[in-house]
Amino acid sequence: QVQLVESGGGLVQSGGSLRLSCTAAGVTVDDEHIGWYRQAPGQERQGLACISRIEGRTYYVDSVKGRFDISRDNARNTVYLQMNNLKPGDKAIYYCAIKSRGCAGGAANWGRGTQVTVYA
């Protein structure tokens, strides 16, 4: 059974950093394209970053480029999202998901998410 579990969220002051983890079971992270998303209250889910299978190419939405970094630890079967210079507008529930048709494709096997709150 495929399962993704997010962790690492929390409460952080504006300008601070957090590192989110997406730990997989039932799949091997370097065999999958895996994306990070977030959903703020009253807003649609937004794609943030993706890391491709095998080569590990990374892609970012413009709003987080230069602040967020997606990476992978194959030994831990985990994908990370390092978030720096956080802003109150980054407050959301953060999710990871498998993008079986590539980083430009749709997502499935969503985790339950981890809450990130940024205060001024």
Residue pairs with C-beta under 8 A, 6 or more apart in sequence:
1 25
1 26
2 24
2 25
2 26
2 27
2 98
2 109
3 24
3 25
3 26
3 109
3 111
4 22
4 23
4 24
4 25
4 34
4 96
4 97
4 98
4 109
4 110
4 111
5 22
5 23
5 24
5 25
5 111
5 112
6 20
6 21
6 22
6 94
6 95
6 96
6 111
6 112
6 113
6 114
7 20
7 21
7 23
7 114
8 18
8 19
8 20
8 21
8 114
9 18
9 20
9 93
9 94
9 114
9 115
9 116
9 117
10 18
10 115
10 116
10 117
11 117
11 119
12 18
12 86
12 116
12 117
12 118
12 119
13 118
13 119
13 120
14 86
14 87
14 88
14 118
14 119
14 120
15 85
15 86
16 86
16 118
17 82
17 83
17 84
17 85
17 86
18 83
18 86
18 116
19 80
19 81
19 82
19 83
20 36
20 80
20 81
20 83
20 94
20 96
20 114
20 116
21 78
21 79
21 80
22 34
22 36
22 78
22 79
22 80
22 81
22 96
22 111
23 76
23 77
23 78
24 32
24 34
24 77
24 78
24 79
25 77
27 98
27 109
28 74
28 77
29 72
29 74
29 77
29 78
29 79
30 53
30 54
30 56
30 72
30 74
31 53
31 54
32 53
32 98
32 99
32 100
33 50
33 51
33 52
33 53
33 98
33 99
33 100
33 101
33 102
33 103
33 105
34 50
34 51
34 72
34 79
34 96
34 97
34 98
34 99
35 47
35 48
35 49
35 50
35 51
35 96
35 97
35 98
35 99
35 103
35 107
36 47
36 48
36 49
36 50
36 68
36 70
36 79
36 81
36 94
36 95
36 96
37 45
37 46
37 47
37 48
37 94
37 95
37 96
37 97
37 107
38 45
38 46
38 48
38 90
38 92
38 93
38 94
38 95
38 116
39 45
39 46
39 92
39 93
39 95
39 113
40 46
40 89
40 91
40 92
40 93
43 92
45 95
46 61
47 61
47 107
48 60
48 61
48 63
48 64
48 68
48 81
48 94
49 58
49 59
49 60
49 61
49 64
49 68
49 70
49 81
50 58
50 59
50 70
50 99
50 103
51 57
51 58
51 59
51 70
51 71
51 72
51 79
51 103
52 58
52 59
52 102
52 103
56 72
57 103
58 69
58 70
58 71
59 103
60 68
60 70
64 83
67 83
67 84
67 85
67 86
68 81
68 82
68 83
68 84
69 80
69 81
69 82
69 84
70 79
70 80
70 81
70 82
71 79
71 80
71 82
72 78
72 79
72 80
73 79
73 80
79 96
81 94
81 96
83 90
83 116
86 116
86 118
87 118
88 118
88 119
88 120
89 118
90 116
90 118
91 116
91 117
91 118
92 115
92 116
93 113
93 114
93 115
93 116
94 113
94 114
94 115
94 116
95 110
95 111
95 112
95 113
96 110
96 111
97 107
97 108
97 109
97 110
97 111
98 107
98 108
98 109
99 105
99 106
99 107
99 108
100 106
100 108
